[in-house]
Amino acid sequence: MANEWYYTQDNVKNGPCSPQELKELAAGGIILPMDIISKEGSTNGSLAKNVGGLFPASANLDTAAEPGDLVQEPLDELVASEETEQEEVKEPEVVAAVPKPTWQPPPPKKGRALAVKRAIIMGQDGTTVNYRKKCVKCSYEDQGRQRMTIRNGMMRTNFYCPKCRKSKPVEIQGIST
């Protein structure tokens, strides 16, 4: 048969189909605008969105940037152009569909930290706080920096003062904004 057509999806060639069957498959959503349409015996193919009359006029072709960018070729003209072109063999264009993410984690909450007892705030970025521990009795200040995630409410950790030789709690108030 001289009027047999094939469509390529995910690098798999399907067919043969008549032009009417191609239109029905396109209307049913089986053939998508980015699939390759080719004639039997042809080495070249065209994107389905470029084949005139394949998709209904009311179809929404989200893949086109502008409606004027589409070059519509009717199925009959595509047959004639494929018979006259014998230039080079082209591989079917492989188009990978990118799935849309269904769920995204919420952005981290911005917060502030306030030193309450035995802490000196060195810096904060809205999610973490950098601080030093300090003894209020002897004024010894730990030289190492500590880091803590800012949570709403009172955040506590322990501090051992080597001068006083006592363990004391360090308290930082977290406020979410």
C-alpha atoms as a printed R data frame, in Angstrom:
    type eleno elety resid chain resno      x      y      z
1   ATOM     1    CA   MET     A     1  0.000  0.000  0.000
2   ATOM     2    CA   ALA     A     2  1.371  3.393 -0.986
3   ATOM     3    CA   ASN     A     3 -0.455  5.359  1.703
4   ATOM     4    CA   GLU     A     4  0.858  3.722  4.881
5   ATOM     5    CA   TRP     A     5  2.188  5.874  7.699
6   ATOM     6    CA   TYR     A     6  4.191  5.198 10.846
7   ATOM     7    CA   TYR     A     7  4.574  7.123 14.078
8   ATOM     8    CA   THR     A     8  7.574  6.887 16.387
9   ATOM     9    CA   GLN     A     9  7.178  7.231 20.172
10  ATOM    10    CA   ASP     A    10 10.017  6.720 22.636
11  ATOM    11    CA   ASN     A    11 12.224  5.483 19.767
12  ATOM    12    CA   VAL     A    12  9.682  2.725 18.929
13  ATOM    13    CA   LYS     A    13  8.148  2.721 15.425
14  ATOM    14    CA   ASN     A    14  4.400  1.983 15.379
15  ATOM    15    CA   GLY     A    15  2.154  1.380 12.398
16  ATOM    16    CA   PRO     A    16  1.275  1.087  9.584
17  ATOM    17    CA   CYS     A    17 -1.682  3.472  9.679
18  ATOM    18    CA   SER     A    18 -3.814  5.248  7.123
19  ATOM    19    CA   PRO     A    19 -4.034  9.076  7.260
20  ATOM    20    CA   GLN     A    20 -7.518  8.745  8.791
21  ATOM    21    CA   GLU     A    21 -6.187  6.426 11.509
22  ATOM    22    CA   LEU     A    22 -3.371  8.907 12.255
23  ATOM    23    CA   LYS     A    23 -5.966 11.676 12.719
24  ATOM    24    CA   GLU     A    24 -8.006  9.454 15.048
25  ATOM    25    CA   LEU     A    25 -4.899  8.554 17.101
26  ATOM    26    CA   ALA     A    26 -3.955 12.235 17.363
27  ATOM    27    CA   ALA     A    27 -7.493 13.197 18.399
28  ATOM    28    CA   GLY     A    28 -7.468 10.422 21.024
29  ATOM    29    CA   GLY     A    29 -4.177 11.636 22.508
30  ATOM    30    CA   ILE     A    30 -2.166  8.582 21.434
31  ATOM    31    CA   ILE     A    31 -0.015 10.583 19.006
32  ATOM    32    CA   LEU     A    32  1.499 13.653 20.638
33  ATOM    33    CA   PRO     A    33  2.841 16.779 18.889
34  ATOM    34    CA   MET     A    34  6.471 15.773 19.583
35  ATOM    35    CA   ASP     A    35  6.146 12.284 18.001
36  ATOM    36    CA   ILE     A    36  7.754 11.539 14.615
37  ATOM    37    CA   ILE     A    37  5.476 10.819 11.623
38  ATOM    38    CA   SER     A    38  6.959  9.078  8.549
39  ATOM    39    CA   LYS     A    39  5.788  7.339  5.389
40  ATOM    40    CA   GLU     A    40  6.561  3.700  4.634
41  ATOM    41    CA   GLY     A    41  9.961  3.377  2.978
42  ATOM    42    CA   SER     A    42 10.981  6.904  3.968
43  ATOM    43    CA   THR     A    43 14.118  7.545  5.969
44  ATOM    44    CA   ASN     A    44 13.051 11.054  7.024
45  ATOM    45    CA   GLY     A    45 10.210 11.949  9.320
46  ATOM    46    CA   SER     A    46  8.503 15.077 10.596
47  ATOM    47    CA   LEU     A    47  7.300 16.140 13.999
48  ATOM    48    CA   ALA     A    48  3.590 15.489 14.341
49  ATOM    49    CA   LYS     A    49  2.955 19.138 15.240
50  ATOM    50    CA   ASN     A    50  4.279 20.145 11.798
51  ATOM    51    CA   VAL     A    51  1.890 17.869  9.892
52  ATOM    52    CA   GLY     A    52 -1.130 19.880  8.764
53  ATOM    53    CA   GLY     A    53 -4.565 18.433  9.424
54  ATOM    54    CA   LEU     A    54 -3.289 15.885 11.925
55  ATOM    55    CA   PHE     A    55 -4.424 17.713 15.057
56  ATOM    56    CA   PRO     A    56 -7.795 19.450 15.342
57  ATOM    57    CA   ALA     A    57 -7.641 23.246 14.966
58  ATOM    58    CA   SER     A    58 -8.842 23.669 18.559
59  ATOM    59    CA   ALA     A    59 -6.025 21.489 19.968
60  ATOM    60    CA   ASN     A    60 -3.729 23.266 22.361
61  ATOM    61    CA   LEU     A    61 -0.138 22.672 21.256
62  ATOM    62    CA   ASP     A    62  1.758 23.612 24.401
63  ATOM    63    CA   THR     A    63  5.061 22.622 22.809
64  ATOM    64    CA   ALA     A    64  5.087 25.511 20.318
65  ATOM    65    CA   ALA     A    65  6.526 28.808 21.440
66  ATOM    66    CA   GLU     A    66  4.418 30.959 19.119
67  ATOM    67    CA   PRO     A    67  1.516 29.945 16.849
68  ATOM    68    CA   GLY     A    68  3.307 31.545 13.883
69  ATOM    69    CA   ASP     A    69  6.337 29.276 14.399
70  ATOM    70    CA   LEU     A    70  4.484 26.170 13.201
71  ATOM    71    CA   VAL     A    71  5.019 25.128  9.604
72  ATOM    72    CA   GLN     A    72  1.923 23.157  8.675
73  ATOM    73    CA   GLU     A    73  2.376 20.494  6.011
74  ATOM    74    CA   PRO     A    74 -0.688 18.486  4.997
75  ATOM    75    CA   LEU     A    75 -0.266 14.709  4.946
76  ATOM    76    CA   ASP     A    76 -0.442 14.634  1.118
77  ATOM    77    CA   GLU     A    77  2.274 17.296  0.754
78  ATOM    78    CA   LEU     A    78  4.459 15.426  3.237
79  ATOM    79    CA   VAL     A    79  4.211 12.361  0.976
80  ATOM    80    CA   ALA     A    80  5.304 14.361 -2.051
81  ATOM    81    CA   SER     A    81  8.191 16.071 -0.236
82  ATOM    82    CA   GLU     A    82  9.482 12.751  1.134
83  ATOM    83    CA   GLU     A    83  9.508 11.173 -2.321
84  ATOM    84    CA   THR     A    84 11.559 14.041 -3.778
85  ATOM    85    CA   GLU     A    85 14.036 14.295 -0.891
86  ATOM    86    CA   GLN     A    86 16.712 11.613 -0.896
87  ATOM    87    CA   GLU     A    87 19.450 13.634  0.855
88  ATOM    88    CA   GLU     A    88 20.606 12.071  4.094
89  ATOM    89    CA   VAL     A    89 19.348  9.562  6.621
90  ATOM    90    CA   LYS     A    90 18.116 11.214  9.827
91  ATOM    91    CA   GLU     A    91 17.574  9.398 13.076
92  ATOM    92    CA   PRO     A    92 14.242  9.968 14.826
93  ATOM    93    CA   GLU     A    93 14.444 12.788 17.325
94  ATOM    94    CA   VAL     A    94 14.319 11.442 20.836
95  ATOM    95    CA   VAL     A    95 12.403 13.723 23.171
96  ATOM    96    CA   ALA     A    96 12.422 12.835 26.856
97  ATOM    97    CA   ALA     A    97  9.361 13.904 28.787
98  ATOM    98    CA   VAL     A    98 10.246 15.701 32.003
99  ATOM    99    CA   PRO     A    99  7.754 14.775 34.718
100 ATOM   100    CA   LYS     A   100  6.342 17.658 36.688
101 ATOM   101    CA   PRO     A   101  7.070 17.395 40.392
102 ATOM   102    CA   THR     A   102  3.914 16.671 42.319
103 ATOM   103    CA   TRP     A   103  5.188 17.736 45.711
104 ATOM   104    CA   GLN     A   104  7.831 20.208 46.754
105 ATOM   105    CA   PRO     A   105  9.023 20.697 50.302
106 ATOM   106    CA   PRO     A   106  7.998 24.019 51.789
107 ATOM   107    CA   PRO     A   107 10.721 26.642 51.979
108 ATOM   108    CA   PRO     A   108 12.516 26.724 55.325
109 ATOM   109    CA   LYS     A   109 10.940 29.036 57.858
110 ATOM   110    CA   LYS     A   110 12.889 32.128 58.717
111 ATOM   111    CA   GLY     A   111 13.575 32.560 62.384
112 ATOM   112    CA   ARG     A   112 15.531 34.610 64.879
113 ATOM   113    CA   ALA     A   113 17.490 33.554 67.927
114 ATOM   114    CA   LEU     A   114 17.993 35.516 71.134
115 ATOM   115    CA   ALA     A   115 20.584 34.657 73.760
116 ATOM   116    CA   VAL     A   116 18.904 34.109 77.153
117 ATOM   117    CA   LYS     A   117 21.508 32.497 79.437
118 ATOM   118    CA   ARG     A   118 25.219 31.739 78.986
119 ATOM   119    CA   ALA     A   119 25.309 32.353 75.210
120 ATOM   120    CA   ILE     A   120 26.751 35.006 72.897
121 ATOM   121    CA   ILE     A   121 25.171 35.086 69.427
122 ATOM   122    CA   MET     A   122 27.880 35.324 66.748
123 ATOM   123    CA   GLY     A   123 25.590 35.206 63.701
124 ATOM   124    CA   GLN     A   124 22.400 33.739 62.253
125 ATOM   125    CA   ASP     A   125 20.948 33.191 58.792
126 ATOM   126    CA   GLY     A   126 17.283 32.531 59.528
127 ATOM   127    CA   THR     A   127 17.628 28.748 59.795
128 ATOM   128    CA   THR     A   128 20.732 28.298 61.983
129 ATOM   129    CA   VAL     A   129 22.416 30.296 64.724
130 ATOM   130    CA   ASN     A   130 26.152 30.412 65.532
131 ATOM   131    CA   TYR     A   131 26.991 31.122 69.161
132 ATOM   132    CA   ARG     A   132 29.644 30.863 71.856
133 ATOM   133    CA   LYS     A   133 29.140 29.601 75.367
134 ATOM   134    CA   LYS     A   134 29.982 31.857 78.322
135 ATOM   135    CA   CYS     A   135 30.073 31.375 82.073
136 ATOM   136    CA   VAL     A   136 28.261 34.203 83.896
137 ATOM   137    CA   LYS     A   137 29.976 33.445 87.209
138 ATOM   138    CA   CYS     A   138 33.641 33.707 86.180
139 ATOM   139    CA   SER     A   139 33.203 35.315 82.693
140 ATOM   140    CA   TYR     A   140 35.038 32.485 80.950
141 ATOM   141    CA   GLU     A   141 34.173 32.452 77.245
142 ATOM   142    CA   ASP     A   142 34.513 29.274 75.197
143 ATOM   143    CA   GLN     A   143 36.595 29.956 72.062
144 ATOM   144    CA   GLY     A   144 34.835 27.372 69.918
145 ATOM   145    CA   ARG     A   145 31.751 28.277 67.928
146 ATOM   146    CA   GLN     A   146 28.630 26.167 68.213
147 ATOM   147    CA   ARG     A   147 25.851 25.853 65.655
148 ATOM   148    CA   MET     A   148 22.173 25.061 66.248
149 ATOM   149    CA   THR     A   149 19.068 24.943 64.068
150 ATOM   150    CA   ILE     A   150 16.594 27.652 65.027
151 ATOM   151    CA   ARG     A   151 13.346 26.199 66.353
152 ATOM   152    CA   ASN     A   152 10.414 27.997 67.864
153 ATOM   153    CA   GLY     A   153 10.692 28.074 71.665
154 ATOM   154    CA   MET     A   154 13.519 27.597 74.137
155 ATOM   155    CA   MET     A   155 16.587 25.711 72.870
156 ATOM   156    CA   ARG     A   156 18.938 24.301 75.495
157 ATOM   157    CA   THR     A   157 22.366 22.713 75.597
158 ATOM   158    CA   ASN     A   158 24.968 22.191 78.334
159 ATOM   159    CA   PHE     A   159 28.227 24.058 78.952
160 ATOM   160    CA   TYR     A   160 31.047 22.889 81.228
161 ATOM   161    CA   CYS     A   161 33.140 25.787 82.563
162 ATOM   162    CA   PRO     A   162 36.745 24.636 83.090
163 ATOM   163    CA   LYS     A   163 37.441 27.481 85.542
164 ATOM   164    CA   CYS     A   164 34.415 26.889 87.808
165 ATOM   165    CA   ARG     A   165 34.386 23.150 87.074
166 ATOM   166    CA   LYS     A   166 30.625 23.155 86.858
167 ATOM   167    CA   SER     A   167 28.147 22.251 84.152
168 ATOM   168    CA   LYS     A   168 25.518 24.884 83.426
169 ATOM   169    CA   PRO     A   169 22.671 25.028 80.878
170 ATOM   170    CA   VAL     A   170 22.886 27.391 77.907
171 ATOM   171    CA   GLU     A   171 19.514 28.782 76.761
172 ATOM   172    CA   ILE     A   172 18.689 30.388 73.415
173 ATOM   173    CA   GLN     A   173 15.166 31.567 72.562
174 ATOM   174    CA   GLY     A   174 14.050 30.753 69.025
175 ATOM   175    CA   ILE     A   175 11.364 32.906 67.388
176 ATOM   176    CA   SER     A   176  9.865 31.954 64.031
177 ATOM   177    CA   THR     A   177  8.807 34.848 61.834
